[in-house]
Amino acid sequence: MDKRTAIAHNRRIMAHFFTMPVSGPISVSLGKVGSEITCSGGSFEGNESCGTFSGKTPLGFIKGEYCCISANEIKITIVEKPFLVPYSVIEAKIREYFG
């Protein structure tokens, strides 16, 4: 395993995930969240099944993935974050976006 692959592998091992309910159509919620993230300078790519997102904090970048696991539930995985930013803070912010 080369160094880049090893780093990516370690990030996956240390990834944090959570699931959350989504009210209303997933496409509408994802459109709203995607707009909010991109308007804040981040990126949001994907469809109603799965995708990726990233955003900048004062302490560094956050990268994540989402996957719709049912018509009203989504799984969010944080794959990269600044060391000093707790997962709980990131999770709370993402829940706000979907709120």
N, C-alpha and C positions, 0 to 999 in steps of 0.2 A: 504494500500500500504506500503510495507516494505521500508527501507531506500535505498537499492540498486535500487529497481524499481523506487522510487521517483527521484533519481539522474539521472537515464537513461531517465526518462520522461522529466525532466527539460532540459537535453541536447538536446532532440529532439525538444522541444519548441524553444530553442535558436539556432537551426541549421540554417545554411545559405545555400541556394542553388542557382544555376545558370545553364543556359543551354548554349550550345555552338555548333556550326556546326562542323562536322568532314568531312574532305575531304578524299575521297578514302574509301576503305572497312573498316568498323568498326573493324573487327578482326585484321587487320594490325595495325591500330592506337592503339588499346588496347594492342597488343603485344609489340609495341615499348614503350608505356608508362609504362607497367608492368615491362619491362626490366630495364628501367631507374630508376624506383622507387626501385626495388629490388637491383640493383647494388649500389644504394645509402644507402643501409641498411634498407630499408622499406619493407613492405609486400604488395602484390597485389594478390587478389584471385577473381575469378569470370569467367564469360563467356561473350558471345556477347550480352547477355540480361542485366545482372546486376552483381554487385560484390562490394567488399570492398577494401580499401587501407589504409595504415598508413605510417607515416614517422616521423622521428625525426628532430627537429630543435634544435638550441642551447638553446631555452627556454622551450622545452617540446615536447610532441607528438601531431601529427595531425592525426585524423581518419576521414575517409569519405566513402561515397558510391557513386556508379555510376549506372545509369540506361539508357539504350538506348531507346529513345522515338520515333525514326524513323530511317530509313536507313542512315541518315546523320546528326543526332542530338543526343546529349547526355546530360543528366541531372546529375550534380554533386552536392552532398550534403555534406557539412562539418558538422560532428556531434560532433567533439571534437577538441579543439585547445587551445594553451596556451593563457592566458588572454591578454598578452602584444602583441600578434601577430595579426594585423588587418586582417579581412576577405579579404580585397582587396589585400593584399600581397599574401595570400594563393591562391586566385583566379588567380592572375597574373602568379604565378608559375605553376599552373595546366594548364593554357592556353599555357604556354611555352612548357610544355611536349607534348601537342597535336599539337603544331605549326610546 
